[in-house]
Amino acid sequence: MSYTKEQITEVVKEAIIDTVGPDFNAESHKSMKNDLGMDSLDIMDMTIKIETSLGIALNGDVVNKLDTVGELEQYIFEISNGD
């Protein structure tokens, strides 16, 4: 199934808020680790939430190497749209 960038952005923001709390602004330029304080367990938890919401499988090794929220959103967009 394909998703728009807006749909992906909304799902990612919801997953981040569910994982680290509502006090964090999950803007696309923010670093998941440095700005949002996410560790590897947080990233794994967020990844599972995104996979469940979108019905897609993400490569955990790839997700762990991504730095910003925007990079994550672009990766999901490419996966969900078959690029």
C-alpha positions as CSV (number, residue, x, y, z in Angstrom):
1,M,0.0,0.0,0.0
2,S,1.3,3.5,-0.8
3,Y,1.0,6.5,1.5
4,T,1.4,10.2,1.0
5,K,4.2,12.1,2.7
6,E,1.6,13.8,4.9
7,Q,0.1,10.5,6.1
8,I,3.6,9.2,6.9
9,T,4.5,12.3,8.7
10,E,1.4,12.0,10.9
11,V,2.0,8.4,11.7
12,V,5.7,9.0,12.6
13,K,4.8,12.0,14.8
14,E,2.2,9.9,16.6
15,A,4.7,7.0,17.1
16,I,7.3,9.4,18.5
17,I,4.8,11.0,20.9
18,D,3.7,7.6,22.0
19,T,7.3,6.6,22.6
20,V,9.0,9.6,24.2
21,G,6.0,11.8,25.3
22,P,4.1,14.8,24.1
23,D,6.8,17.3,25.2
24,F,9.0,16.6,22.2
25,N,8.5,18.3,18.9
26,A,9.0,15.7,16.1
27,E,9.9,18.1,13.3
28,S,11.6,16.6,10.3
29,H,14.9,18.3,11.0
30,K,15.2,17.0,14.5
31,S,17.6,14.2,15.3
32,M,15.9,11.3,16.9
33,K,18.8,10.5,19.2
34,N,20.3,14.0,19.9
35,D,17.2,16.2,19.9
36,L,14.5,13.8,21.0
37,G,16.7,11.7,23.3
38,M,15.7,8.4,21.8
39,D,17.9,5.4,22.5
40,S,17.9,2.1,20.6
41,L,15.0,0.7,22.5
42,D,12.9,3.8,21.9
43,I,13.7,3.6,18.2
44,M,12.7,-0.1,18.1
45,D,9.4,0.6,20.0
46,M,8.7,3.5,17.6
47,T,9.5,1.3,14.6
48,I,7.0,-1.4,15.7
49,K,4.3,1.3,16.2
50,I,4.9,2.6,12.7
51,E,4.9,-0.9,11.2
52,T,1.6,-1.7,12.9
53,S,0.0,1.6,11.9
54,L,1.0,1.3,8.3
55,G,1.1,-2.4,7.8
56,I,4.6,-2.4,6.4
57,A,7.9,-4.0,7.5
58,L,10.9,-1.7,8.2
59,N,14.5,-2.8,8.4
60,G,15.5,-2.1,12.0
61,D,19.2,-1.8,11.0
62,V,18.4,0.9,8.5
63,V,16.1,2.7,10.9
64,N,18.8,2.7,13.6
65,K,21.3,4.3,11.2
66,L,18.9,7.2,10.3
67,D,19.5,10.4,12.1
68,T,16.6,12.8,11.6
69,V,12.8,12.4,11.6
70,G,12.8,13.6,8.0
71,E,15.2,10.8,7.0
72,L,12.9,8.3,8.6
73,E,9.9,9.7,6.9
74,Q,11.7,9.6,3.5
75,Y,12.7,6.0,4.1
76,I,9.1,5.0,4.9
77,F,7.9,6.8,1.9
78,E,10.3,4.9,-0.4
79,I,9.4,1.6,1.2
80,S,5.7,2.1,1.1
81,N,5.7,3.4,-2.5
82,G,8.1,0.7,-3.9
83,D,11.0,3.0,-4.7
